[in-house]
Amino acid sequence: MFYWFLKFIAIGPVVHAVFRPRAHGTEHVPDSGAAILASNHLSAADWIHMPLSLKRRVTFLAKAEYFTGTGIKGALQRAFFSGAGQVPIDRSSASAAEDAIQTGLRILHEGKLLGIYPEGTRSPDGRLFRGKTGVARMTLETGAPVIPVAMIYRSKKLPFGKKIPRVEVRFGKPLDFSRYEGLSGDRFVERSITDEIMYALMELSGQEYVDIYAAKAKELLAEQEVELPTQERRTARETYRIPETEAG
């Protein structure tokens, strides 16, 4: 009940009034049954805007830190993220990736919509980065279709030099990987599936694709922050930024 309270009363109306989100392709999301919503990841608010575009509930995998706080603040935070459809994942353990996959499989076997970010973390510069193969394994082991989702942010100019973000959510046609049935665990097949998903996201979002992991890109940017003088750092950071595209 809390999920629907947040969606239709507490958060949804405010988000719609301020950000005016637009959704396209929602007919590609099935009315029932399991499906994987594989999205690019540009903002901490992605998980809010995407579910608001759909009638069905979307369940996301979230870092466990959101659920381990203490005191009143921790209790409120746990209640909020649990009620908002988040499932905790401990990303610090040695088996974090496997635990995340097993949790995702459970959600899909229950016939739910699973929201996932194949890049594994937010893009550090607006570009689209290499996907992790967990999404491929989940579609192979459940037969659930993968629906690419592109989050697109633009800015609308207001008087006095102010800007306000505008949000667009694009749902692509479902990707069917039944031709690879029985090949879960084959790393070449799983990489091929993941790359196909990322290509669909690239076309849907208009982002530039970079064939390294987003986490590695963040490490490189962090190193530049430490090692380079201010002017050189600014120039180096620009080389990592996305050119003007629909996702910029």
TIDREN-213398 format. One record per residue (C-alpha): residue number from 1; residue in three letters; x, y, z. Coordinates in nm, 4 decimals, always signed. Layout:
% TIDREN-213398
<NUM,"ALA",<X,Y,Z>>
...
This chain:
% TIDREN-213398
<1,"MET",<+0.0000,+0.0000,+0.0000>>
<2,"PHE",<+0.2839,+0.2408,+0.0837>>
<3,"TYR",<+0.4218,+0.2043,-0.2727>>
<4,"TRP",<+0.0934,+0.3205,-0.4236>>
<5,"PHE",<+0.0621,+0.5965,-0.1630>>
<6,"LEU",<+0.4025,+0.7313,-0.2677>>
<7,"LYS",<+0.3261,+0.6922,-0.6375>>
<8,"PHE",<-0.0164,+0.8506,-0.6522>>
<9,"ILE",<-0.0294,+1.0842,-0.3497>>
<10,"ALA",<+0.2997,+1.1719,-0.1778>>
<11,"ILE",<+0.5586,+1.1823,-0.4588>>
<12,"GLY",<+0.3992,+1.1209,-0.7982>>
<13,"PRO",<+0.1878,+1.4395,-0.8251>>
<14,"VAL",<+0.4807,+1.6588,-0.7147>>
<15,"VAL",<+0.7216,+1.4997,-0.9640>>
<16,"HIS",<+0.4694,+1.5373,-1.2458>>
<17,"ALA",<+0.4062,+1.9011,-1.1590>>
<18,"VAL",<+0.7737,+1.9995,-1.1373>>
<19,"PHE",<+0.9514,+1.7834,-1.3962>>
<20,"ARG",<+0.6666,+1.7220,-1.6432>>
<21,"PRO",<+0.7968,+1.3711,-1.7313>>
<22,"ARG",<+0.6920,+1.2310,-2.0680>>
<23,"ALA",<+0.6816,+0.8597,-2.1453>>
<24,"HIS",<+0.6928,+0.6879,-2.4835>>
<25,"GLY",<+0.6580,+0.3195,-2.5663>>
<26,"THR",<+0.4835,+0.2116,-2.2459>>
<27,"GLU",<+0.2827,-0.0336,-2.4592>>
<28,"HIS",<+0.6001,-0.2439,-2.4796>>
<29,"VAL",<+0.5768,-0.3264,-2.1080>>
<30,"PRO",<+0.3526,-0.6325,-2.0511>>
<31,"ASP",<+0.0427,-0.5936,-1.8377>>
<32,"SER",<+0.1366,-0.9047,-1.6404>>
<33,"GLY",<+0.4219,-1.1491,-1.6010>>
<34,"ALA",<+0.7940,-1.1111,-1.5497>>
<35,"ALA",<+1.0058,-0.8674,-1.7498>>
<36,"ILE",<+1.3411,-0.6958,-1.7062>>
<37,"LEU",<+1.3486,-0.3185,-1.7481>>
<38,"ALA",<+1.7136,-0.2509,-1.8376>>
<39,"SER",<+1.7837,+0.1213,-1.8147>>
<40,"ASN",<+2.0693,+0.3628,-1.8616>>
<41,"HIS",<+2.1595,+0.5404,-1.5387>>
<42,"LEU",<+2.2112,+0.9169,-1.5447>>
<43,"SER",<+2.0563,+1.0412,-1.2211>>
<44,"ALA",<+1.9785,+0.9330,-0.8669>>
<45,"ALA",<+1.6162,+1.0105,-0.9562>>
<46,"ASP",<+1.5983,+0.7556,-1.2402>>
<47,"TRP",<+1.4275,+0.5009,-1.0165>>
<48,"ILE",<+1.1541,+0.7553,-0.9400>>
<49,"HIS",<+1.0786,+0.8762,-1.2918>>
<50,"MET",<+1.0682,+0.5378,-1.4636>>
<51,"PRO",<+0.8081,+0.3654,-1.2377>>
<52,"LEU",<+0.5861,+0.6739,-1.2460>>
<53,"SER",<+0.5464,+0.6122,-1.6202>>
<54,"LEU",<+0.3908,+0.2686,-1.5665>>
<55,"LYS",<+0.0766,+0.1255,-1.4108>>
<56,"ARG",<+0.2610,-0.1765,-1.2706>>
<57,"ARG",<+0.4944,-0.1797,-0.9748>>
<58,"VAL",<+0.8675,-0.1943,-1.0517>>
<59,"THR",<+1.1119,-0.3554,-0.8093>>
<60,"PHE",<+1.4742,-0.2377,-0.8052>>
<61,"LEU",<+1.7872,-0.3795,-0.6455>>
<62,"ALA",<+1.9283,-0.1161,-0.4061>>
<63,"LYS",<+2.2463,-0.0960,-0.2001>>
<64,"ALA",<+2.2062,-0.2326,+0.1523>>
<65,"GLU",<+2.3273,+0.0937,+0.3098>>
<66,"TYR",<+1.9799,+0.2370,+0.2509>>
<67,"PHE",<+1.8388,-0.0215,+0.4915>>
<68,"THR",<+2.0982,-0.0296,+0.7705>>
<69,"GLY",<+2.0705,+0.3177,+0.9234>>
<70,"THR",<+2.0051,+0.3577,+1.2942>>
<71,"GLY",<+1.7689,+0.5703,+1.4956>>
<72,"ILE",<+1.4614,+0.7485,+1.3663>>
<73,"LYS",<+1.6324,+0.8568,+1.0455>>
<74,"GLY",<+1.7390,+0.4993,+0.9693>>
<75,"ALA",<+1.3912,+0.3648,+1.0399>>
<76,"LEU",<+1.2305,+0.6249,+0.8133>>
<77,"GLN",<+1.4828,+0.5546,+0.5398>>
<78,"ARG",<+1.4196,+0.1793,+0.5581>>
<79,"ALA",<+1.0453,+0.2333,+0.5468>>
<80,"PHE",<+1.0736,+0.4670,+0.2505>>
<81,"PHE",<+1.2972,+0.2480,+0.0327>>
<82,"SER",<+1.1131,-0.0723,+0.1212>>
<83,"GLY",<+0.7804,+0.0888,+0.0469>>
<84,"ALA",<+0.9160,+0.2352,-0.2777>>
<85,"GLY",<+0.9893,-0.1099,-0.4151>>
<86,"GLN",<+1.3616,-0.1369,-0.3341>>
<87,"VAL",<+1.5224,-0.4674,-0.2382>>
<88,"PRO",<+1.8528,-0.4444,-0.0433>>
<89,"ILE",<+2.1725,-0.5892,-0.1883>>
<90,"ASP",<+2.5014,-0.6005,+0.0056>>
<91,"ARG",<+2.7541,-0.4805,-0.2510>>
<92,"SER",<+3.0512,-0.5094,-0.0164>>
<93,"SER",<+3.0578,-0.8887,+0.0191>>
<94,"ALA",<+3.2632,-1.1226,-0.1959>>
<95,"SER",<+2.9435,-1.2800,-0.3284>>
<96,"ALA",<+2.7682,-0.9479,-0.3942>>
<97,"ALA",<+2.7239,-1.0030,-0.7680>>
<98,"GLU",<+2.5877,-1.3546,-0.7212>>
<99,"ASP",<+2.3557,-1.2412,-0.4417>>
<100,"ALA",<+2.2193,-0.9657,-0.6653>>
<101,"ILE",<+2.1548,-1.2118,-0.9474>>
<102,"GLN",<+1.9808,-1.4588,-0.7173>>
<103,"THR",<+1.7594,-1.1832,-0.5779>>
<104,"GLY",<+1.6769,-1.0682,-0.9293>>
<105,"LEU",<+1.5899,-1.4243,-1.0314>>
<106,"ARG",<+1.3562,-1.4569,-0.7327>>
<107,"ILE",<+1.1753,-1.1358,-0.8262>>
<108,"LEU",<+1.1339,-1.2516,-1.1862>>
<109,"HIS",<+1.0140,-1.5995,-1.0835>>
<110,"GLU",<+0.7430,-1.4199,-0.8849>>
<111,"GLY",<+0.6212,-1.2674,-1.2123>>
<112,"LYS",<+0.7240,-0.9104,-1.1277>>
<113,"LEU",<+0.8893,-0.6263,-1.3183>>
<114,"LEU",<+1.2575,-0.5978,-1.2296>>
<115,"GLY",<+1.4292,-0.2632,-1.2826>>
<116,"ILE",<+1.8033,-0.2922,-1.3374>>
<117,"TYR",<+2.0948,-0.0763,-1.4476>>
<118,"PRO",<+2.3332,-0.2908,-1.6555>>
<119,"GLU",<+2.6131,-0.0329,-1.6195>>
<120,"GLY",<+2.6186,-0.1120,-1.2465>>
<121,"THR",<+2.6471,+0.2513,-1.1384>>
<122,"ARG",<+2.5549,+0.6001,-1.2544>>
<123,"SER",<+2.7352,+0.7348,-1.5582>>
<124,"PRO",<+3.0096,+0.9742,-1.4438>>
<125,"ASP",<+2.9834,+1.1967,-1.7514>>
<126,"GLY",<+2.6572,+1.1304,-1.9352>>
<127,"ARG",<+2.7892,+0.8679,-2.1735>>
<128,"LEU",<+2.6760,+0.5049,-2.1882>>
<129,"PHE",<+2.9242,+0.2506,-2.0550>>
<130,"ARG",<+2.9819,-0.1231,-2.0881>>
<131,"GLY",<+2.7104,-0.3421,-1.9383>>
<132,"LYS",<+2.7633,-0.6159,-1.6824>>
<133,"THR",<+2.6462,-0.9642,-1.7783>>
<134,"GLY",<+2.4167,-1.0286,-1.4813>>
<135,"VAL",<+2.1186,-0.9066,-1.6838>>
<136,"ALA",<+2.1986,-1.1656,-1.9530>>
<137,"ARG",<+2.2078,-1.4478,-1.7023>>
<138,"MET",<+1.8736,-1.3436,-1.5555>>
<139,"THR",<+1.6967,-1.3388,-1.8916>>
<140,"LEU",<+1.8502,-1.6747,-1.9858>>
<141,"GLU",<+1.7474,-1.8447,-1.6607>>
<142,"THR",<+1.3926,-1.7063,-1.6495>>
<143,"GLY",<+1.2999,-1.6479,-2.0125>>
<144,"ALA",<+1.1861,-1.2971,-1.9164>>
<145,"PRO",<+1.2050,-1.0441,-2.2001>>
<146,"VAL",<+1.4401,-0.7490,-2.1668>>
<147,"ILE",<+1.2866,-0.4084,-2.2297>>
<148,"PRO",<+1.5450,-0.1332,-2.2877>>
<149,"VAL",<+1.4605,+0.1938,-2.1129>>
<150,"ALA",<+1.6239,+0.5271,-2.1905>>
<151,"MET",<+1.6190,+0.8090,-1.9379>>
<152,"ILE",<+1.6651,+1.1442,-2.1111>>
<153,"TYR",<+1.7121,+1.4754,-1.9309>>
<154,"ARG",<+1.6885,+1.8186,-2.0857>>
<155,"SER",<+1.6862,+2.1672,-1.9370>>
<156,"LYS",<+1.4177,+2.4259,-2.0008>>
<157,"LYS",<+1.5280,+2.7863,-1.9680>>
<158,"LEU",<+1.3329,+3.0088,-1.7327>>
<159,"PRO",<+1.3469,+3.3858,-1.6786>>
<160,"PHE",<+1.6489,+3.5348,-1.4975>>
<161,"GLY",<+1.8843,+3.2662,-1.6270>>
<162,"LYS",<+1.7269,+2.9822,-1.4320>>
<163,"LYS",<+1.6761,+2.6311,-1.5699>>
<164,"ILE",<+1.4445,+2.3466,-1.4800>>
<165,"PRO",<+1.5003,+1.9849,-1.5859>>
<166,"ARG",<+1.2568,+1.8065,-1.8128>>
<167,"VAL",<+1.2435,+1.4277,-1.8162>>
<168,"GLU",<+1.1600,+1.1831,-2.0935>>
<169,"VAL",<+1.1353,+0.8058,-2.0464>>
<170,"ARG",<+1.1544,+0.5898,-2.3577>>
<171,"PHE",<+1.0621,+0.2211,-2.3479>>
<172,"GLY",<+1.1972,+0.0189,-2.6398>>
<173,"LYS",<+1.0631,-0.2964,-2.7982>>
<174,"PRO",<+1.1177,-0.6141,-2.5896>>
<175,"LEU",<+1.4335,-0.8072,-2.6692>>
<176,"ASP",<+1.3808,-1.1827,-2.6924>>
<177,"PHE",<+1.6817,-1.4055,-2.6278>>
<178,"SER",<+1.5028,-1.7411,-2.6401>>
<179,"ARG",<+1.7399,-1.8442,-2.9212>>
<180,"TYR",<+2.0061,-1.8827,-2.6506>>
<181,"GLU",<+1.7924,-2.1047,-2.4263>>
<182,"GLY",<+2.0002,-2.3431,-2.2156>>
<183,"LEU",<+2.3230,-2.1448,-2.2584>>
<184,"SER",<+2.3249,-1.9667,-1.9224>>
<185,"GLY",<+2.6810,-1.9707,-1.7896>>
<186,"ASP",<+2.8394,-1.9428,-2.1331>>
<187,"ARG",<+3.0354,-1.6209,-2.0903>>
<188,"PHE",<+3.0555,-1.5526,-2.4643>>
<189,"VAL",<+2.6798,-1.5832,-2.5038>>
<190,"GLU",<+2.6147,-1.3701,-2.1962>>
<191,"ARG",<+2.8530,-1.1013,-2.3233>>
<192,"SER",<+2.6855,-1.1080,-2.6650>>
<193,"ILE",<+2.3403,-1.0634,-2.5070>>
<194,"THR",<+2.4622,-0.7814,-2.2820>>
<195,"ASP",<+2.6231,-0.5994,-2.5743>>
<196,"GLU",<+2.2983,-0.6294,-2.7717>>
<197,"ILE",<+2.1089,-0.4740,-2.4797>>
<198,"MET",<+2.3597,-0.1886,-2.4527>>
<199,"TYR",<+2.3392,-0.1263,-2.8280>>
<200,"ALA",<+1.9607,-0.0992,-2.7987>>
<201,"LEU",<+2.0043,+0.1477,-2.5114>>
<202,"MET",<+2.2522,+0.3504,-2.7145>>
<203,"GLU",<+2.0088,+0.3804,-3.0054>>
<204,"LEU",<+1.7169,+0.4595,-2.7762>>
<205,"SER",<+1.8963,+0.7234,-2.5685>>
<206,"GLY",<+2.1213,+0.8856,-2.8275>>
<207,"GLN",<+2.4172,+0.8525,-2.5893>>
<208,"GLU",<+2.7753,+0.7992,-2.6944>>
<209,"TYR",<+2.8893,+0.4457,-2.6040>>
<210,"VAL",<+3.2212,+0.3755,-2.4311>>
<211,"ASP",<+3.3464,+0.0175,-2.4081>>
<212,"ILE",<+3.4771,+0.0327,-2.0522>>
<213,"TYR",<+3.2920,-0.0102,-1.7250>>
<214,"ALA",<+3.1503,+0.3040,-1.5636>>
<215,"ALA",<+3.3272,+0.2178,-1.2369>>
<216,"LYS",<+3.6607,+0.2216,-1.4197>>
<217,"ALA",<+3.5776,+0.5565,-1.5788>>
<218,"LYS",<+3.5062,+0.6958,-1.2311>>
<219,"GLU",<+3.8464,+0.5723,-1.1131>>
<220,"LEU",<+4.0190,+0.7445,-1.4053>>
<221,"LEU",<+3.8369,+1.0697,-1.3370>>
<222,"ALA",<+3.9247,+1.0493,-0.9674>>
<223,"GLU",<+4.2926,+1.0002,-1.0527>>
<224,"GLN",<+4.2846,+1.3101,-1.2715>>
<225,"GLU",<+4.1311,+1.5113,-0.9884>>
<226,"VAL",<+4.4228,+1.4157,-0.7640>>
<227,"GLU",<+4.7143,+1.4289,-1.0054>>
<228,"LEU",<+4.6443,+1.7172,-1.2441>>
<229,"PRO",<+4.6668,+2.0941,-1.1845>>
<230,"THR",<+4.3358,+2.2790,-1.1984>>
<231,"GLN",<+4.3467,+2.3898,-1.5646>>
<232,"GLU",<+4.4763,+2.0559,-1.6943>>
<233,"ARG",<+4.2188,+1.8734,-1.4799>>
<234,"ARG",<+3.9392,+2.0779,-1.6356>>
<235,"THR",<+4.0681,+1.9966,-1.9857>>
<236,"ALA",<+4.1046,+1.6268,-1.9042>>
<237,"ARG",<+3.7557,+1.6069,-1.7584>>
<238,"GLU",<+3.6148,+1.7581,-2.0773>>
<239,"THR",<+3.7534,+1.4648,-2.2744>>
<240,"TYR",<+3.5244,+1.2390,-2.0748>>
<241,"ARG",<+3.2117,+1.4457,-2.1263>>
<242,"ILE",<+2.9384,+1.3581,-2.3689>>
<243,"PRO",<+2.9026,+1.5873,-2.6705>>
<244,"GLU",<+2.5655,+1.7547,-2.7254>>
<245,"THR",<+2.3145,+1.4743,-2.7740>>
<246,"GLU",<+1.9580,+1.4057,-2.6728>>
<247,"ALA",<+2.0854,+1.2726,-2.3419>>
<248,"GLY",<+2.2972,+1.5778,-2.2631>>
